[in-house]
Amino acid sequence: MQVFHEGDIAKNIKLIEWLKVELLDNVSTLFRGFVRGSESVLSDCLANIVISTYVLSRRLGVSIEDLDQQVVDKLQKSIETGHQSEEWYGDLTALKEYLIQKRR
């Protein structure tokens, strides 16, 4: 069990708030990137969103491994329920297989 000091808690809260703003900012930039159609802007924003999500998860006490497992579990559920992206393109299976392969 990790013991936090008062300064650590304040620092953690500040970082969580900063990450939330970063996440919103990147989503906003992503949406603007749709209009411009710039692939480099889109991929940069998507990468930033993924990074912010992993760091935020860790700051909230969810390990990277647990988050990855939850993503795989949600992908499996969506595959089983016939998500449109899966039905049309097989995107969810491809992502699930990638994440599982990455673990090995």
VENCORWO-V603701 format. One record per backbone hydrogen bond with DSSP energy under -1.0 kcal/mol. CO is the residue of the C=O (numbers start at 0). NH is the residue of the N-H. E is the energy in kcal/mol with one decimal. If there is no record, write none. Layout:
BEGIN
co:CO nh:NH e:E
co:CO nh:NH e:E
END
This chain:
BEGIN
co:4 nh:8 e:-2.2
co:5 nh:9 e:-2.1
co:6 nh:10 e:-2.3
co:7 nh:11 e:-2.5
co:8 nh:12 e:-2.5
co:9 nh:13 e:-2.4
co:10 nh:14 e:-2.2
co:11 nh:15 e:-2.5
co:12 nh:16 e:-2.4
co:13 nh:17 e:-2.2
co:14 nh:18 e:-2.8
co:15 nh:19 e:-2.2
co:16 nh:20 e:-1.9
co:17 nh:21 e:-2.6
co:18 nh:22 e:-2.5
co:19 nh:23 e:-2.2
co:20 nh:24 e:-2.8
co:21 nh:25 e:-2.5
co:22 nh:26 e:-2.2
co:23 nh:27 e:-2.5
co:24 nh:28 e:-2.5
co:25 nh:29 e:-2.3
co:26 nh:30 e:-2.3
co:27 nh:31 e:-2.1
co:28 nh:32 e:-2.1
co:29 nh:33 e:-1.5
co:30 nh:34 e:-1.0
co:31 nh:35 e:-1.7
co:32 nh:36 e:-2.4
co:37 nh:41 e:-2.4
co:38 nh:42 e:-2.7
co:39 nh:43 e:-2.0
co:40 nh:44 e:-2.6
co:41 nh:45 e:-2.6
co:42 nh:46 e:-2.3
co:43 nh:47 e:-2.4
co:44 nh:48 e:-2.5
co:45 nh:49 e:-2.2
co:46 nh:50 e:-2.6
co:47 nh:51 e:-2.9
co:48 nh:52 e:-2.2
co:49 nh:53 e:-2.3
co:50 nh:54 e:-2.6
co:51 nh:55 e:-2.8
co:52 nh:56 e:-2.4
co:53 nh:57 e:-2.2
co:54 nh:58 e:-2.5
co:55 nh:59 e:-1.7
co:56 nh:61 e:-2.7
co:57 nh:60 e:-1.5
co:62 nh:66 e:-2.5
co:63 nh:67 e:-2.6
co:64 nh:68 e:-2.3
co:65 nh:69 e:-2.4
co:66 nh:70 e:-2.3
co:67 nh:71 e:-2.4
co:68 nh:72 e:-2.7
co:69 nh:73 e:-2.6
co:70 nh:74 e:-2.6
co:71 nh:75 e:-2.4
co:72 nh:76 e:-2.2
co:73 nh:77 e:-2.5
co:74 nh:78 e:-2.4
co:75 nh:79 e:-2.5
co:76 nh:80 e:-2.0
co:77 nh:82 e:-2.5
co:78 nh:81 e:-1.0
co:82 nh:86 e:-2.7
co:83 nh:87 e:-2.7
co:84 nh:88 e:-1.9
co:84 nh:90 e:-1.3
co:85 nh:89 e:-1.1
co:89 nh:93 e:-2.1
co:90 nh:94 e:-2.4
co:91 nh:95 e:-2.7
co:92 nh:96 e:-2.8
co:93 nh:97 e:-2.1
co:94 nh:98 e:-2.7
co:95 nh:99 e:-2.4
co:96 nh:100 e:-2.6
co:97 nh:101 e:-2.4
co:98 nh:102 e:-1.0
END
